[in-house]
Amino acid sequence: MPRENNFSLTIGETSIKSGATTVQTTFKCNEIGCSKKYNCYAKLKSHKVTHTNDKPFTCNVPGCNKRFKRSGELIKHQLDHLN
């Protein structure tokens, strides 16, 4: 009977296990004082804007100059103009 090659490897925040074929990567925020961790890079990227003052999404409704960190926040805000 063939022998299974099971192993477990951890490199930083990456855990790879053979046999169960599990690959789990944790993406950690590198801001000082922040201990947030995510299993998806996109979620970490979304979180990182909380550490900046950047608000690249601007409302284009005349007379409204509100700015937002996330496009979803802008869309929600623009819907308020329709009501």
Secondary structure by P-SEA (a helix, b strand, c coil): cccccccccccccbbbbcccbbbbbbbbbcccccccccccaaaaaaaaacccccccccccccccccccccaaaaaaaaaaaac
